[in-house]
Amino acid sequence: MIGRIKQSLAYWCLTATDWHWDIHQVCRTACSLGCRSVELVPPELWPVVRQYGLENAIAHNGMPDPVFAKGLNNLRYQEEVIARTKEAIDQSADAGIPNVIAFTGYKWLDAEDPRSGEISRGEGAANTVRGLRELAAHGEARGVTICLEQLNTRDDSHPMKGHPGYQGDDIDYCAEIVRQVGSPHAKLLFDIYHVAIMNGDIIRRLRQYRDWIGHIHTAGVPGRGELDGRQEINYAAVMRTLVEIGYQGYVGQEFIPTRDPAESLAEAVTLCDV
């Protein structure tokens, strides 16, 4: 194994999908593949991850599912999001977890009702900047970074393949929010799958936003499946770009397996080991 790319397995893709792996199977697979982390694990299972000598590269923000619906862009929910995320930051700091995820939230005034009217993109960005600044300050005091994720709104085939209504569906929009926050403890979660669907030009954007990227996610396009010959992204080239720009964070394998997960993960880890 070359090991220049630190790789992580995403817990939910293997446990909350058709495969129903438990935490032990996920951790054993990570160890066997040479991955250093299992991420997005519920707090009650963090001790299990540590038992296997693994890290947890990024944690949830403490919001109930769907975690990305009620976000920092909406003042109706912002106070709750900030409070829950601060609790997640404190928990993560105590457990040695370096990153906590953040979301803009849906663009609707009522996150559950598209008929309720929309928050303008400008207002949503300003609200998110304000909320992220407060969270970044809290994170800085605890040694934790907040990573804002862009999500695609084009795929409506599955609740975890696309997120129609999500306001932060443009990587440039999210990057500008992070730039305005102006803190080393506010970064981008650059999800290659979502960026490819909404923006494309992945390698150029990795170089453009190199200083603001705190975490990376993968999945095949289209379909959020394996990183194999049935999808369009040249993941080897993307990983070489991460090496070239000096990216030091984790790459989380966050695809939904369509076949034997152990085989799919082994192929993905090998492909990304550049």
C-alpha positions in Angstrom: 0.0 0.0 0.0 1.4 3.4 -1.0 -0.5 5.2 1.7 -0.2 8.8 0.5 -4.0 9.2 0.7 -5.5 8.6 4.1 -8.7 6.6 3.6 -11.8 6.2 5.7 -14.9 4.1 5.5 -18.3 5.8 5.9 -20.4 3.9 8.5 -23.8 4.7 7.2 -23.2 3.4 3.7 -22.6 -0.1 5.1 -25.1 -0.2 8.0 -28.1 2.0 7.0 -28.4 0.5 3.5 -29.4 -2.9 2.2 -26.2 -4.5 3.5 -26.8 -4.0 7.3 -23.2 -4.4 8.4 -22.6 -3.8 12.1 -19.8 -1.6 13.5 -17.5 -4.5 14.0 -17.7 -5.7 10.4 -17.1 -2.1 9.2 -14.1 -1.7 11.5 -12.6 -5.1 10.7 -12.9 -4.3 7.0 -11.2 -0.9 7.5 -8.3 -2.6 9.3 -8.0 -5.3 6.6 -7.9 -2.7 3.9 -5.3 -0.5 5.6 -7.8 2.3 6.2 -7.1 4.4 9.2 -10.6 5.7 10.0 -14.3 4.8 10.1 -16.3 8.0 10.0 -19.8 9.4 10.7 -20.3 6.9 13.5 -23.0 7.4 16.2 -21.4 8.6 19.4 -22.4 5.5 21.3 -20.2 3.5 19.0 -17.1 5.6 19.1 -15.5 3.4 21.8 -15.8 0.4 19.4 -13.9 2.4 16.7 -11.1 3.1 19.2 -10.9 -0.5 20.2 -9.9 -1.4 16.7 -7.2 1.3 16.8 -9.0 3.4 14.2 -9.7 7.1 14.0 -13.1 8.7 13.4 -12.3 11.3 10.7 -15.5 13.3 10.9 -18.6 13.3 13.2 -22.2 14.2 12.7 -23.5 17.6 13.8 -26.0 16.2 16.3 -29.1 17.1 14.3 -31.9 14.5 13.8 -32.3 12.8 10.4 -32.3 14.1 7.8 -29.3 16.0 9.3 -29.0 18.2 6.2 -32.5 19.6 6.1 -32.5 22.1 9.0 -29.4 24.1 8.5 -27.5 27.3 9.4 -29.2 29.2 6.5 -32.6 29.4 8.2 -33.0 31.6 11.3 -36.0 29.4 12.3 -33.6 26.6 13.0 -30.2 28.2 13.4 -30.2 28.5 17.2 -31.0 24.7 17.5 -28.4 23.8 14.9 -25.7 25.9 16.6 -26.5 24.4 20.1 -26.5 20.8 18.8 -23.4 21.4 16.8 -21.6 22.9 19.7 -22.5 19.8 21.7 -21.1 17.6 18.9 -17.9 19.7 18.8 -17.4 19.2 22.6 -18.1 15.4 22.3 -15.7 15.2 19.4 -13.0 17.2 21.1 -13.2 14.9 24.1 -13.0 11.8 21.8 -10.1 13.2 19.7 -12.3 13.6 16.5 -10.9 16.4 14.4 -13.9 17.4 12.3 -17.7 17.9 12.6 -20.0 18.2 9.6 -22.2 21.2 8.8 -24.9 22.0 6.3 -26.6 25.1 4.8 -30.0 23.4 5.1 -32.9 23.4 2.7 -33.9 26.7 1.0 -37.5 26.6 2.2 -38.7 28.7 5.1 -40.2 25.5 6.6 -37.7 22.8 5.9 -40.4 20.2 5.6 -42.7 22.2 3.3 -41.6 23.4 -0.2 -44.8 25.5 -0.4 -43.7 27.7 2.5 -41.6 30.1 0.4 -37.8 30.3 -0.1 -34.9 31.9 1.6 -32.9 33.9 -0.9 -29.4 32.7 -1.7 -27.9 35.9 -0.5 -29.8 35.7 2.8 -29.0 32.0 3.2 -25.3 32.7 2.6 -25.2 35.5 5.1 -27.0 33.4 7.8 -24.7 30.5 7.2 -21.6 32.7 7.4 -22.8 34.1 10.8 -23.6 30.6 12.1 -20.3 29.1 10.9 -18.3 31.9 12.5 -19.8 31.2 15.9 -19.2 27.4 15.4 -15.7 28.0 14.2 -14.8 30.1 17.2 -16.2 27.3 19.4 -14.3 24.7 17.4 -11.1 26.6 17.6 -11.3 26.6 21.4 -11.7 22.8 21.3 -9.4 22.0 18.4 -12.2 20.9 16.1 -12.9 22.0 12.5 -16.4 22.6 11.0 -16.7 21.2 7.5 -19.5 22.7 5.4 -20.8 20.2 2.8 -22.2 21.0 -0.7 -24.9 18.5 -1.8 -26.4 17.9 -5.2 -30.1 18.8 -5.9 -30.4 17.1 -9.3 -30.8 13.4 -8.3 -34.3 12.8 -6.9 -34.1 9.0 -7.3 -33.1 8.2 -3.7 -33.1 10.2 -0.4 -29.3 9.8 -0.1 -28.3 10.2 -3.7 -29.6 13.7 -4.1 -31.2 16.4 -2.0 -33.7 18.6 -3.9 -34.2 21.9 -2.0 -30.8 22.0 -0.4 -29.5 25.5 -0.7 -25.8 24.9 -0.7 -25.8 22.9 -4.0 -23.0 24.9 -5.6 -19.4 24.3 -4.5 -18.5 27.9 -5.5 -21.3 29.2 -3.3 -20.2 27.1 -0.4 -16.5 28.0 -0.9 -17.4 31.7 -0.8 -19.3 31.1 2.5 -16.2 29.5 4.0 -13.9 32.2 2.6 -16.1 34.9 4.3 -16.0 33.0 7.6 -12.3 33.5 7.5 -11.3 30.9 10.1 -8.9 28.0 9.8 -11.5 26.0 11.8 -14.2 26.4 9.0 -13.5 24.3 5.9 -15.2 22.7 3.0 -16.3 19.1 2.8 -15.6 18.6 -0.8 -17.8 15.6 -1.9 -16.5 14.6 -5.3 -19.8 12.9 -6.2 -21.9 16.0 -5.4 -19.5 18.4 -7.0 -19.3 16.3 -10.2 -23.1 16.3 -10.6 -23.6 20.0 -9.9 -20.4 21.7 -11.1 -17.9 19.3 -12.7 -14.4 20.4 -13.4 -13.3 18.6 -10.2 -9.5 18.8 -10.6 -9.5 22.5 -11.3 -11.8 23.2 -8.3 -9.6 21.0 -6.0 -6.7 23.2 -6.9 -8.7 26.4 -6.7 -10.0 25.6 -3.2 -7.0 23.7 -1.9 -6.6 25.9 1.2 -10.2 25.6 2.3 -10.7 21.8 1.9 -11.0 20.0 5.2 -12.5 16.6 4.2 -13.2 14.6 1.0 -15.9 12.2 0.1 -16.1 9.8 -2.9 -18.8 7.9 -4.8 -19.4 6.9 -8.4 -21.4 9.2 -10.8 -24.1 8.6 -11.7 -25.8 6.6 -9.0 -23.6 7.0 -5.9 -22.3 3.4 -6.5 -18.8 1.9 -6.7 -15.8 3.6 -8.1 -15.6 1.2 -11.0 -15.8 1.2 -14.8 -19.5 1.9 -14.8 -19.1 5.5 -13.6 -17.5 8.5 -15.1 -15.0 10.0 -12.6 -11.3 9.3 -13.1 -10.6 8.8 -9.4 -7.0 7.9 -9.8 -6.3 11.3 -11.4 -8.4 13.0 -8.7 -6.4 11.3 -6.0 -3.1 12.3 -7.6 -4.3 15.8 -7.6 -4.9 15.7 -3.9 -1.3 14.5 -3.4 -0.1 17.3 -5.7 -1.9 20.0 -3.8 -0.6 18.7 -0.5 -4.0 17.6 0.9 -3.4 16.1 4.4 -7.0 15.2 5.4 -9.0 12.0 4.9 -10.8 10.7 1.9 -14.0 9.0 3.0 -15.3 6.2 0.8 -19.0 7.2 0.9 -20.6 5.2 -1.9 -23.6 2.9 -1.6 -22.5 -0.6 -2.6 -24.5 -2.3 -5.3 -22.7 -5.6 -4.9 -20.5 -7.4 -2.3 -19.3 -4.4 -0.1 -16.1 -6.1 0.8 -15.1 -6.5 -2.8 -16.3 -3.0 -3.8 -14.4 -1.4 -0.9 -11.2 -3.3 -1.7 -11.4 -2.0 -5.3 -12.1 1.6 -4.3 -9.3 1.6 -1.7 -6.8 0.2 -4.2 -7.9 2.7 -6.9 -7.5 5.7 -4.5 -4.1 4.5 -3.2 -1.9 6.5 -5.5 
